[in-house]
């Protein structure tokens, strides 16, 4: 069966309408409609619920979606291999990441090795990055923290201690290091629930019976930095993600009791993929294994 039908199916699932899918694919709306109808007819299953112009996958469509992503990813990799003879002179590598701080190091290393390759980076939270990887929207992912799933391969890249950000008026701003216990009773500005940084810090605080006061809960590093600068409390951030700011000071926590680790992820069944192997080799400074 032609992969054009699966390409249309994926586009409609992502864009929730025939017209938006047609625009994304660069074809006419009747073409997309015909491809979806043919796929439903051949499978004898309704793949979409329809309400007006809106469409969303049925249970059968939801089960098909990751398989369709996988099929299109394999097709793209086969085209890449045949077109480039496996030399990595051209083609595209798609990367998912939770932030730019370490993935850009890897992108630079990859570009130095394979200047002819196109790279795209999609930044989002961990859930989005894992979803994209598992649905073959990306080839590799760079995440903070270990997500142990049998279908994933993960390799640690680097470890980052969590530090405190203090406003200039706070006594901590006059010091380069504090003990974890000194955070007891201090007003702390937290990241949102589920943040890798927050989870690691909460575990360290609980292990030492340290209870700070929750001043605010904010969903971005930039907003936390502004809140700290305005004296609303102390913030925490991975040392690698600290952005110098004249309004606040970074303060280490003695012994580095709280830290996060960046991991590079790939789907286990794609471990032999030339694209995946080439990224892992560049990120870790290794020779590219032979096929």
N, C-alpha and C positions, 0 to 999 in steps of 0.2 A: 504494500500500500504506500502511496506517495506520502513523504514526510510533510508536504505542503498542507495536508489536512491537519496534521498534528501541530504545525506551526500556527495555523489559524486557530485551532482549539486553545493553544496556550495564550495567544494574543487576546482572544475573547475572555478567557478566564482572568487575565491580568487587568484588562481595561473595562470589563463589565458591560461592553456594548459592541455591536457589530461595527458601527461607524468608527468608534475610537480604535478598534482593532485594525480596521482597514487602513486608517491613516498611519498607524504604527508600522504596518507591513508594506505600505506603499502600493496597495492594490485597491480595487473597487469594493464597495460594500456587498454587491451581489456575489462577487467572487468568494468573499469570506462566508457569506450565508450558504452558498452552494457547497463549500468544503465542509462546513459544520453539518449540514443536512446529510451529505454523503457519509460522513463519519458516524453519525447517529444511525443511519440506515444500515450500514454494514455491521455495526456492533449490536443493532437491535436494542439500543438503550438510549434513553433521554439523558443527555449529558449536561443540559442547562435548564434551570428554572427561568422563566421569562415573565417579566412584569413591565409592560410598556416597552420602552427601549432598553431597560436594564436586564442583564443576564448574569446569573451566578451558578456555579457548578452544582449539580445534583450529587448524591452520594457516590454514584458511579463516576461522575466527572471528577470528583475530588480524589477518588482512588486512581483515576487515569492520569491526573496532572503530574505527579512526580515521575511517572513512567514516561510521559511525553517529554518532560524536561530532560530526562536521561537519554532518550532517543535522539533529541536534537543536539545535545552535548556531544554524543558519540559521533553523530553525523558531522558536526563542526570539526571535531578532532580528526576524523578520517579525511575530510577535505584539506585540513591544515597539513596533515602528514603527506598526502599525495601531492599537494601543490608545492610544498617546501622541501620534499624529500627528507623530512625529519631533521633539517639543519638549523631550525630556529632563526631563519633569516627574515621571516615574515609571519604574520598571524596575530592573534590577540589572546592575551591572558587576562582573565577577569578575577579580581581580588576583592574579598569582603573584609571589612575591618571595623573595629569599634572606635578607632581614633587614629589620627595621623602620625602620632609620635614615633612609633616603631615601624609601622608599615612603610613609611617613606624611606627609612634606611634600607629596607629590603627592596623597594622599588628601584632605588639608586643602584644597588648592587646588581639587580637583574638587568637594568638598562645598560650598565657598563659591560656586561657579558653578551647581551643580545640586543644591540641597538636597533635592529630592524623590527623587533616585536612591538606591537601596540599593547599598552597596559591601561586598564581601567580599574579604578578603585571606587567601591561603593561603601560609604561610611554609614554606620547605623549602630543600634545597640546589639547586644550579644544574641538576643532572640532572633532579630532580623538577619544577622550575619549567618547564624546556623541554619535558618530557614532557607536562605539563598543557596548555601552550600549544599544542603540536602536535596534541594530541588534543581540543582545543576544550573542555577543562574550565575553562580561564580565557580571558579576552578579551585581556589584555595581561600582560606580565611585566617585572619590574624586577630586573636581574641585574648582578653585578659582572663585568666582563670582556666581551670581544667574542667571540661565537660566530658565525662566518661560515658560514651555510648559505643556499642559494639560496631556500629557502622562507620565510626570515625577513627582516623589516625591523628594523633596529636604529638607534637614534639616541643619541649620547652625551649624558648628563645632567650629570654633574660628575666631576671628577678628585679623588682623595684620596691624599695622601702617606702612606706607611707610616712609623710612628714606633716607637720602642722604649719598652717599659715596664720600669722598673728598680725593684727593691726599695730601701727606704730605706737599707739598709746598703751598697749598691753605690756605688762612686765616681761612676758615671754619674748617680746621683740628685741629685748636687750641681751638675749642669750642665743647661743648656737645650738644648744641641746637641752632637752628636758627629760625627766623620767616619765614613763607612762602613767604612773600613779598621780602625777601632778595634774592630769586632766580631770581628776575626780572633782565634781562640782562645778567645772568650768562650762560656760555656754558654748555648745558645739553646733555648728551648721552642718547638717547631714546631706549627703546625696540621697536620691530616691531609693526606696526599698528595691532590692535586687541588684543594686550597684555592686560591682566586684570590690571596689575600694571600701565601701561601707561594710560589706559582709566580712572582709578581712579584719577591719578595725574593730567591729563589734565582737568578733571572736577573741581578739587579743584583750580587749577591755573586760569581757566576761571572765576570761581565764585569770585575770588579776583583780577581780572584784572592784573594778574602777567604774564609777557611774557619773558620767558628765551630765549636764543639763541640756536638753534639746532646745536650742534657740529657734532654729528654722529647719525646714526640709526643702531642698531646692534641687531641681532636676538637671542642672548643667554646671560644669566647672567654671564657666565664665560668670554665671550669676553668683556662685559661691564666692568667687574672688571679689566681686563688687560688694557683696554683703559684708565680707570680712573688712574690706577697705573702709566701709562706713561704720565700723565698730559694732556690728550686730552679733559678733561672736567669733570663735575660732573656726577655721576651716581645715580640712585635711585633703591631701592630694598625693598621688604617687610622685616621688622625687623627679622622675623623668618627665612628668607632665607639668611641673611647676613653671609658670611664666613669670619672669622677673617683673616686679611692679614696685615703684618707689613708695607706694602707700602701705606696703606690708612687708613682713620678713618671713623667710622660710626657717623653720626650727626642726632639727632632727629629734627623733625619739630614741633615747639610749637603748642600744642593743637591737634595734630594728625589730621589735616584737610583732609588728604588723607589716605585711608586704603582699604584693600581688606578683603574678608571673604571667608573662606573655607567651602564648603558645601559637604555633603554626598548625593549622588543621587542613586535612583533605579527606575526601571520602575513601574508605578503605579499598573499595573495589576499583578505585582509580589510581591506586598506588603505582601501577605500571605506566600510567599516562606520561608521555614525554613532557607535556606542559607542566604537570604537577612536579615531576622529578626535576625539571629545570629550575623551577622556583625554589624548591627546597635546597637544591645544591647552591644556588646563588645566595639565599638567605643565610645559610650556615657556612659559606665559604668553602664548599667542597667541590670536588670534581664531579661532573655530571656522569652518573653511571651509564654504562653502555646498555643498549636495549637487550 
